[in-house]
């Protein structure tokens, strides 16, 4: 038995969450995104015009032929075309550097329910009609605005900053009464000024200043226009909040069903094991005690032999009950925590187990997570001992914080150098473990090629207890 255990001390403090804090984009980082945002904005109106032509043509053609069967197919095609342009908008926004927008489910639940049910599903799916509205009305209007501002701002910035280079090569046909914009601006800013400069030099300087202003504000304008498209696409083309809630409810329902099935299977197995093992031995022990009572006075030697057999039966029954009790949370788990309980579990293994544990020692794991993790580890170690024909086993347990999106996870791995071949097949013990982990909304992974080695693990999400909060025992 070899044990390599490292338990994090209670003085360990959580690492600073610098990754969770919003990253502040500096001015020069905005400039780094200008090429992608310019490409997005300059292509917006051509794509929008193409979309409105194709979508409106197919939609109104199908609407005109609605009384014919072919009109229904054309209408459905127009909705799918609108969906395609909407998806293209989401992809372009992601490419332009925007945050990912969760896409709709697009009526996947209606698949496989008959031809006409599948064909007419877009008519009752609001996402298709929103994509149609976006492609025919919203996107063309917004695209004209953003495309015009992009072109005007870029032309002013480039023309104003470079005009002093190329304007000298353009013939000037203006007379003495020509209009110079800089004079109007200077007179408005400084009424009654008597400044006298060459009008052409003053106009060139004024254009340079305006060009520099437009050039300096170019990243902000591009970012604002891109965000405008992002906000509209997020509200019109993205998935609804109710869909996320429905998916969450479905996952919770599946997890609860898996947990109930796993618990029911465990209870049935425990009932069968008690019936086939300790119960039969206790019946035999009762019969032996009755025989001892009958023969104690007339045949002491036979009674003494029966007492020895009864003692053996009691010892074997006690051993079986101890083995079965491993399916329940042992006192060491409740008293000293998961790390010590796993070490004790590994110490009882007839095959050497290398233990690597990195768990918080400040009782931040909920009791239900600790109990289920202990059960999973116990079952995996038992399977490795019984079936793997291994000479060494490794048990690895750790926690990790994956940030605000995925939260905290408990990772538990059991690997051995045995013959492999473990699989998630019906009736196999690993299926019950998978149901137990799924009931905790976790993931169960089996990697066991024939010939070994075998690595089986589980990833279990959990919400850490607050400082000073006691873990509820359940």
N, C-alpha and C positions, 0 to 999 in steps of 0.2 A: 504493500500500500504506500503510494507516494502522494503527498499533498503539497501543492504549491498555491497558497492562499494569500491574497492581498486584499484587505478590506479597507476601504477609504475611511479615514478618521472622521470624527464628528466635527473637527475644526475646519474641514474643507468647506470653502464658501463657493457658491455658484459663480461661474465665470461671467464676466461682464458681457451683457448682451449687446455687443456692438453691432451684430448683424441684424438684430431686430429693429434697431433704430432706423428711421428713415434717412436714407442717404441724401445729403444736400448736394445738389448739382451746382457746380460752379459755373461761372460765365464761359470759361473755355471748354468745359464739358458740353455746354449747349452748342458751341461751335462744332464740336466733334459730331453732333447729330444732324447738322445742317444738310450735308449731302443726301442722307437718307430721307429726311423730311422734305427736302426740295423735290426729290424724285417722286415721293408719294403725292405731294400737292400738285406737281405739274402734270401728273398722269390722271389726276382725279376727274377733271372735266371730260377728257376723251373717253374714259371708261364710263362715266355717268351718261354721256350722250349715247354711247353704244348701248348701254343698258336700257335706257328709256325707249330707244327705237325698237330693240329686239323684244323687250318684255311687253310693251304696249301693243306692238303689232300682233304677237301671238295671243295675248290676252283678249283683245277686242275681236280678233278673228274667231277665237273659240267662243266668245260670248255671242257673236252673231250666228254661229252655227250650233248654239246650245240645244236646239230642238232636234238636231241630228246627233247620232252617237259619236261621230267624229269630233263634234264640238267639245264634248267632255274630255276627250284625250288631249285636245289642243289646250284647253284650260288648265288641265293638270300639268302639261308641259310648260306652260307659261309660269306656273307657280314654282316648278322645279328650276326653271331658268332664273327666276327671281331669287330663289334660295342660293343658286350658284353665284350670282353677283354679290349677294350678301356675304357669303363665305369668303369670296375674293376680297371684299372690303375688310373683313376681320384679319385675313392673312396679311394684307398690305399694312394694316395698322400694326400688327405684331412685328413685321419686318421693319417698319419705321421706328421701332424702339419703344412702342407702347406696351403697357402691361397686358398680360394675356386675358382675353375675354372668354368666359365660359360659354360654350356653344350650346344651342338647344338640343333636345333629344330627337327632334324631328319625327315624332310619332312612331318610334321603334316598336312600341307595344302593339301596334296594329298589324305588324308583319305576321304572315302565316295564318291569317284569319279569313282566307278566301280572296279571290281575285278582285271582286268589286269592293270589298272592304278595304283592301290595300290600295286600290286605285283611287278611291274617293277619300282616303284618309287626309290628304292635304286640305280638303275643303273644310274640315272641322278642326284643323290645327291652326291656331292663331299665329304661330311663328311664320307660316307661309304667307299669310296676308300682310303681316308686318314687313316681311322681306319685299313683297310686291309694292307696298306703300313706300318703302325706302328707295326702291329702284326706280319708281315712276315719278314720285313727287319730291321726297325729302332730299335725296342725294343730288339730283340735278340742280335744285335751288341752292343748296349749300355749296356745291362744287363750283357753280358760277361765281359765287362770292369769294370763296377761298382761292380759286384759280386766278381771278382778277387781281386780288390783293397780292398774291405771290408774284405774279408777273410784274405788277406795277412797282412793288417794293424792290424787287431784284433789279429791274431796269433803272430805277432811280438811284439805287446804291451804286451800281456799276457805272452808269452813265455819269453821275455826279463826280465820282472819285477819279475817273479816267478822262473826263471831258477836256481837261487842259492839255491832254496829249494829242487827241485826234481832232479837236475842233479847229485847230490852226490850218488843217488841210482841207477844210470845207469852205467853199466860196461864201463870203458874207454879202448878201444883197440888201442889207438894211441901210436905210438912210439916216440923216441926222435926227429925224423925228421917230426913230425906232423906240419900241417899248422894251424897257429893261426891268425885270422883275425885282432885282436887288434894290433899285431906287425906291420902288413902292414899299418894300419891306422896311428899308432904312427910314423913310419918311414917316412910316406908321410907328416905328419904335422910337425914333428921335425926331419929334416934330420941329420944324424950323432949322434943321441942321444945314450947315454951310460947307459940308465936306465935299471936296472936289477931287474926283479920281476919274481915270479913264473908264468909261462905261463898260467897255469890253473886258478890261481887267477886273473891274468890280463884279461883273456878271460871272466871270470864271471863278473868282474866289467864293462868291455866293453859292454857285453850283457845287463847288468842292465841299463847302461846309454842310450843305444839305445832303450830299452824297455820303459824307462821313457819318452824319446822324442816322441816315437810313441804314447804312452798313452796320453801325454799332447796334441798332435795334433789330437787325434782321433775324438773329436767333430767337429773340422773344416772339416776333411775329410768326415765324414758322412754327414754334412750339405751341403758340396759342391756337393757330389754325388747325394743327394736327390734333390738339386736345379737343377742339370743337368737334371734329369728325369722330374722335374716340368716344366722347360723351354721347353723341347721337347714336353711334353704333352699339354702345354698351346698353343704352336704353331700348333700342328698337330691335337690334339683331341678336343681342345676348340672351342667355337663358334667364328665366324668371326666378325670383326668389322662392316662389311656391314650389318650383320643380326641385330645388335643392332640399326643401323641407320634405317633399314627397320621397325623394331618394333616401334621405336620412331615416324617415319612418320605415321604408322598406328594408333598409339595412338593419335597423334595430329589430324589426320583426323577424328577419332571417336569423339574426344573432340570438334572439330569445328562443326561437324554435330549435336552433342548434344546441343551445344550452340545455333546453328541456330534454331533447333527445339524448344528449350525452349523460345527463343526470339519470334519466330513466334506464339507459343501458347499464350505467354503473350500479344502480340499485338492483337490477335484475341479475347482473353478474355476481354481486355480493350475496344476494339471496341464494343463487345456485351454488356458490362456493360454500356457504354455511350449511346448506342442505346436504351437499355431497361430502363435506369434510367433518367439521366439528360436531354437527348434529348426529351423524352416524356414530362417531366415536363416543359421544355422550350416551347414546342408546346402548352401545356395547358396555360402557362403564357401568351403567345402571344394571344391566344384566349380570355383570361380574360381581357387583356388590350384593345383588340378591343371592347369587350362588354362594358367595362367601358367608352370608348370613345363614344359609341352610347347612353348610358343611363345617362351620366353625367349631361346633362342639363334638361332632362325631368323627371328623377327619381333619385335624389341625394342619397336617402337612399339605393336603390339597388346598386348604384355605390360604396357607402361606403362599403357595404358587399363584393362586388367583389374585392375591394382594399385589404380587409383583407385576402381574399382567395389568391389573387395574392402575397401578402407578405409572406404568409405561403408557397406557392409554391416556391418562390425565396429562402426562408430560407432552405427548404428541398433540393432544387437543390444545394445550396451551400454546405450543409452537405455531399451530395453524391459526389460532386466534390472533397471535401476535403478527403473523404474516398478513392476515386480512386487515388488521387495524392500521396497516400502513396506508390503506386507502382513505383514512381519516387524518385530520390535522393532528400531528403528535404534539404533546405538551412542550417539547423543546422548541417547536416553531412558534408557539404562542408566547413562550417565556423569553426566548433569546433571539428570535428573528430568523429570517430566511437564510442568511449566510451560514450561521452555526448549524441550522437544521440540514442544509445541503452537505456540509462537511460530515455530519453524523451519518447521513444517508450514504455518502460515498465510502465512509469508513467500514460499513457493513457489507460492502460488495466483495464477493470472492475473487473478482478480477481487479487488479490495481487501477485506481482511478486518479487521474491528475485533475485537481480542482483549481480553477482560476476564477476568482470572484472579485468583482469591483462594484460593490453596492454601497449606497449611502448608509452610514451607521446611525443616522439621526431619525430613523423610523418614518421616512417619507413615503414608503410604499403602503398602499392600503392593504388591509388584512386579506381581502378576497383575492387580490393579485398574488400575495405571498403564498396563500394556500393553494391556489391553482398552479402556480409555478412549481411548488413542491410536488404536487401530484404529477405534473408533466415530467419533471426530472426523475421521479421515482419510477414511473412507467417506462421511460426511455432507458434508464439504467437496467431495469429488470429485463426488458426485451433484448438489450445488448448482451446480458449475461446468458440468457436462455437460448438465443437464436443466432447470435453473430459469430460464435466460435472465435472470439477475439482474445488477444493477450494483453490489451491495454485499452483503456477508455479515457476520454478527456471530457470534462464537464466545465463549460464556460458560461458565466452569467455576468451581465453588466447592464447598466442603464445608460441612456443617452437622451439628450434634449435636441430635437430636430428643428426647433424654432416654433414660431407661432402657428405655422400652417399645419404641421403634423404633430406637434406636442411631444410628450415624453413617452419613451418606449423601454420595455424590459426585454432584453435579448437573452435567450437561453439556448445553448447548443450542446448536444451530446454527439461525440464522434468516436468511432472505434476503428480498429484495423482488421475487422473480421471479414467474412466472406461476402457481405453485401446482399443485394437482392430484395431489400425491404421496399414495400410498395403500399400505396393507399388503396387497398382492395376491400370489397365488401366483406364484412365479418372479421376483418383483421383489427387487431388492437389499435393500430395507428389511426384508423378511421374515428374511433372514439376520442382519441386525443385531438384530432383535427376539429371535431365537433365542439370539444371543450374550449379550444382556443378561439374558434369562430364565435362561440357564445360570448367571449370577452372582446369581440370585434378585433381580433388579432389575425395573424397570418401564420400558417404552419408550412414548413418547407422540408421536403425529403429529398436527399441526394444520396442514392445508394445503388451505384452500378453493380452488376453481377461481378463478383470477384473482389469487391470492396475498393477502398474503404467506404464507410457509411457516415454521413453527417446529417443529423436531423435537428431542426431548430424551430423555435417559435418566437414571434415578435408580438408582444402584448402591450397595447397602449394603456396608460394609466394617468390619473391626475394626482400629482404629489400632494401630500398633506401639508397644510400650512404649519409654520413653526409653532411648536407647543400644542398642536392638535394631536390627539390620541387616535390611534388606528382602531376603528370599530371592529369588534370581533363578531363574526357572523358564521 
